[in-house]
Amino acid sequence: MTSRKCPQCGLVNFAEASNCKRCKADLWLSVEPSTEHSRGEWSTSEPSERSDKLGVYFRGIGVGLLLEVAYFVFLMAGYPNERSIWFLVILGAIYAVVAGCLSARNRVRDWLFALSLSLFYLLGLSLYVCELLRRNETYGGMFWTNKFYFSPILLFISVPLAAFFGGRFGSKPSLLRFVALISVFVVASAAVPYTETKDRPAKELNYSTEIVAGESSEFAMRLELGFFLQITDDPIRFRAFMSPPPVNRKGGYSVTILRKDYTFSPDIHMTMNIDGQEIESSMWPINRADGSSYIDFSRKQDYREIVNWNVGPGSDLGASLANAHHITMTWGNLKVALPDEQVKSLRTFVRNWGRMLHDEDMLCTNPMCTQGALNP
């Protein structure tokens, strides 16, 4: 049976008594439970309060998992890239609202709750960065760039920051906390335009020289080199890559026959001896009305009337030309040695192209690329 102790005189009265029998003091004004009752109350309230707090963190983890799954489905649905970048800002707003609602009903630690809510987001972001680093190591930098992109970093960290400041504002609303939350979205929105895939200004180098053969200069052809360089920045993937040239733009290696005699008989192979190293290149005749090439390998074709040719350079041609001192060209029954002035101008042009690639950090470092002077 429980009892009530009088706070004035200390007399123990029955539990249903409202006044003390000795001093007539009101027992309901100061209810002091017995030691045994107090211990029982503390023993049941502390575990209950602790389990409620842990439940909030686990609910945050569950909601974060649902949000990350929804975002993954959103990306797998093939949503346009530009809008998917903006969706990160929307995702941050969703995290902020969820964090504010859950923290308003429960007393939690702001940073711990923000961590539990954005746990799977941070896990997915870590896997994304690890995959980028793995591809960078496997392909020798082909899917990476040394250029530092600050804008995607701001965009990626805006989501957990929004969860943190949203939780702080929900637990204790104030103008300062609201301003801090809004500033996260302002910075993230300002970073979005800088994370979109964009092309840098295009650059190109062109070279042309006439190669003359024969004592009476009865043969002459024009060798043209045209290189086009346009870099596309893809900040959201921390990479930059070369874009292909326009379809209607003529580039690469090409040869035009200016004059010839009846003995000239070209074929679809050309060999260049560069400082003792023989490099074979493919010759593609422009023999169709639309400017394309046609080669019938099943029978021998006569290419003596073909004027325009495209050259499929050998894998080491560019690197060899960059250090060339003596060049001899053999094409069909034609054999010609380039003069030193022509070799020097050709060497200078190829080196300028290599320097441009180096300045743009576009020299191929893929292990499958041929190593050489242009790709040390």
Buried (B, 14 or more C-beta within 10 A) or exposed (E): EEEBBBBEEEBEBEEEBEEBEEEEBEBEEEEEEEEEEEEEEEEEEEEEEEEEBEEBBEBBBEBBBEBBEEBEEBEEEEEEEEEBBBBBBEBBBBBBBBBBEBBBEBEBBBEBBBBBBBBBBBEBBEEEEEEBEEBBEEBBBBBBBEEEBEBBBBBBBBBBBBBBBBBBBBBEEEEEBEEBBEEBBEBBBEBBEBBBBEEEEEBBBEBEBEBBBBEEEBBBBEBBBBBBBBBEBBBBBBBBBBEEBEEEEEBBBBBBBEEBEEEBEBEBEBBBBBEEEEBEBBBBBBBEEEEEBEEEEEEEBEBEEBEBBBBBBBEBBBBBBBBBEEBBBBBBEBEBBBEEEBBEBBBEBBBBBBEBBEEBBBBBBEEEBBEBBBBE
